[in-house]
């Protein structure tokens, strides 16, 4: 028999119970303990005053928490006590801070069907995706309707949301039932209230083109802003409500061009009169690869600041912030230097931007995240967090006195934190929510490693290793997903990658040397690294970086080069499968979690569909390259054992990618094991499933690679 089936999460729990007790004796902590931390998301501030709200995931129990000045004591506002996989997203506070609005349910990190319910408990009654409101002072949440994208009016009494391609409205206290606000062709979304709350800008997506519209009342027609054969999006109001700025991109169509060639993706910034719809262009991105639409967090990050238009662009080789006069003119680079800006927010007075950057005075900061502030009209960025302290998703309180952010370091897991806006000491919130048996002091400090791939590309990685142990240790390479991600010298701002950080710490405690690799296609090291040639399904050049990581580990005196394993999820699952298929003599075993295995059936599937007479000149060559970049094209050389894991409600990578792989592994006699998680998604929304997946991964690697 070539395979071993792990039938269900319960079987994993029973099978690893004895091992967990042994882990406590040998290493001082279990995987359950290192993954017991709460994880905060959705941190937001009220437009006035000093009130904060966020979502906390405490071992699958997701709840809304709030805090306010001066003490910012964390207070649990909701009472969801079941590990049921129902995420909390779109958390916002009303303008007066009296209400917290949020969405419960769905999987809003998905590539498709993010609005559909998630049923991780296999309940005969399907959960719903609901918008709720709860008083800041406490009380029972009120269901406002089923939908997503809730937006609170500046008046604080009305909430709009999207459902079925329409925009709906409902009183924030739920006193009346929700109803559609207006009718419009296409799918309406991205609702944006005018500053006085009397008009609503929105995007009308009509397939090959999109308009920005402005709704005022049932008695006046919708105003379309300079409609043309283009895709318009991201409407933002001026502070006085007299103008709207938006992004314009070309509509679809045109003669088919080369598929494999990299091309500029054009975009422009326009401003319009919301009363007449008349518009003019303010800025056009340079017609270079670097000048293309940015693909990092928040995209163009368009804001109408105090007298200036703020946006993010990659055109100087790094994702930087720029501002220009609201009437147009040369953009001012606000964030000069070799670092990226992400998680960008504007202060309520519109005079400052706060953001996250891998910047600072320490050379290690390129592999960290710090909170930075910069005025909208001067290139004087100031790094507010320092050293090993990490910070992300900053917001400024409505009174402008405090910066709130999620903070962590290499040992302490993420927590909401506050510091004075002018600078000063950081205060952590809700520290009492970290369980008493969380192994804080037993976690290792990952070290920065830099090496080169065979084609000369410089690669950063983080190494996890405990002191002592045998003279020759097994090693494991972790490969992140995305691929536009960057693993850090500490806990990560994504819960998915904080899971991986916990696994890496656990594997190190078990005697592995662990290397987390930031391969090309990732973010944090500039455009050339983020968008390299011949990568992904166009050639998988990034695999050279994984091979270089194995070579680095083999060169360490304490590593047994014959016992190097690899694991990863999503794109990391693809890289794991590619490594095992191409180089089983290098990689002795691997864990492939919801990976892509055949690009011609995934991202390149459109190449096989002919909808018109014309075809791209290199369509057959592109299909060949996509196939050769796929793990399934190298099954003939795959010998190393693999554990294949997938949730069968995956909305990022189709489950049939793993169904197909398992059939092929069986046919080629490759030793494999499987773990299927029924009803869960790409992100393993249920905490019990997170434990089952990563316990199985760690147990497999230990069983296959330990003496």
Helices and strands as residue ranges (DSSP letters): E 3-6, H 9-27, H 31-34, E 38-45, E 51-58, E 61-68, E 75-76, E 88-93, E 99-104, E 130-135, E 142-146, E 148-152, E 158-163, E 166-171, E 179-180, E 187-193, E 200-205, E 210-215, E 223-224, E 230-237, E 244-250, E 268-272, E 279-284, E 303-304, E 308-313, E 320-325, E 332-333, E 341-346, E 352-357, G 363-367, E 370-375, E 382-383, E 390-396, E 402-408, E 415-420, E 427-428, G 431-433, G 440-442, E 447-452, E 458-464, E 473-479, H 495-509, E 513-518, H 527-530, G 536-538, H 543-554, E 559-569, H 571-582, E 589-593, G 599-601, G 605-608, H 619-628, G 631-637, E 641-647, H 656-668, E 672-677, H 687-705
